[in-house]
Amino acid sequence: MLLYSSRMRLFWVALSFATVATLLVVACGGTPTAPIQPGPTLQPKPSPTPTLTPIAVVNVKILAKDGKYAFEPATLKIKAGTQVTWTNDSVAIHTVTSDTLIFNTNNLATNQVFSVIFTRPGTYPYYCNIHTYMVGTIIVTP
């Protein structure tokens, strides 16, 4: 019985060693590789297109109002082709996130801005992902 246990143990040790060696060879490869170049950052393609020249620019401020944070103005009616620029005028971090995620910012610190040119008519509700009571709506007309 002792001989059987020793042989089995030796078998498992050898098998484990072979597995580790195989994984190292596969992971390290035998040929030199070029350094990995970072690929393009994927951004969601909003229906509003930020690369066009806007027909007008409208500003929305993110501020403290009546003891709470708010988008000012909260509702905005604009023509298609208008750029909306949000500016964080508060001391807190905020986001500008559309309900359908066609636009979504990273955290905006004080004085940071975010802009979108709205090219398609429609209603675009949005909110702050941090302060979810902060809501706004962009209404785009033809």
N, C-alpha and C positions, 0 to 999 in steps of 0.2 A: 504494500500500500504506500509506503514511503517513496519508493521508486516512481510510482505513478504520479504522486503529487509533485515531486521534483521535476519530472519531465513536463508535466502540464504547466508548472510555473515557468520553466525555461521557455516553453513554447509561447506562452502569453507575453513574456518579456521580449522575446525575439520578434513576435508579431507587433507589439507596441512600438518597438524600435524601428521596424521596417515602415510602419505607418507614419511615424513622425518624420523619418528620413524622406519618405515620398512626399509628404506635405511640404517639407522645406524645399525640396527640389522644385516642386510645382510652383510654390509661392515665390521663390526667388528667381526662378527661370534660369535658363542657361545662356541667354543672349542679352546683350545690353539693350535697354529701352530708352527712348527719348523721354525727357522730362514731360510730365503731364501738364498740358496747357489748360488753363481754366476756360471752360466753354462759356457761351453767352448766358447771362442770367435770364431765366424765364420770367417774364412779366405777363400777367393776364392782359389780354387784348380787350380793352374796354370799347364799348361802342363809341364813347367820346374818344376822339383821336388827338393825343397831345402833340402831334408833329405838324399840324396845320397852322396857318396864320389866322388868328382869330379876327372876327369882324368887330368884336368889342371885348372888353375885359371888365368883369364884375368881381368885386371883392366881398368875401365873407370873413368876418372876424370870429375867432374863437376866444371868448372872454368870460369873465365872471360877471354874472348879472343877477341881482336879487339873491345873493348868497349861494347861487348855483352856477355851474358852467353852462354856456349856451353858444349856439351858432347864431350870429347876428348879420343879416337877417336869417331867420329860420326857414322861411319859404321865399323862393326866388323864381320869378318868371322871366325867361330869357328867350332870345331867338336862336335857332340852330346856327352853329358857327361861333357862338360866344364862349369865351374862356372864363371859367370861374376859378378864382384863386382864393384859397383858404389861408389865413395867417393866424398862427397861435399867438394871441396877445395875452395869454394868461401865464401863470407861473407853473401850471401843472402840465403834464404830458397828455396828449390827446391823439386820436386817430380820426380819419375821415373815411368811413367804410360804407359803401353802398349796400343796400339790402340784398342785392343780387350779386355782389362782389365784382361788378364790372370795374370798379375802382376801389382801392384799399391802400391806405398809407401804412408805412411803418410808424412808430411813435414819433410824433411831432413835438419837439421841445419848444421852449419859448422863442418866439420870433421866426420859427421855421415856417416855410410855406409849401403848399401843394396846389398844383394847377391841373385842370382838365378842360379841354375844348369839347363841348357837347355838339355833335354833328347830326344826331338823329332826334327827331321830335319824340317826346315821351315824358313820363314822370319818373324821376330818379330819387326815391327816398334814401336817406343815409343817416348814419349815427356815429357816435364815438364808441369804439369798442371797449374803452376803459370806463367811461361814464355813460352807460347805456340809456340813461334818461335824456341825454343830449341827442336830439333828432333834428333833421332838416329835410327839405324837399326842394329839388330843382325841377321846374316845369319848363320843358323845352318846346317851343312852338316853331312851326315851319318859317 
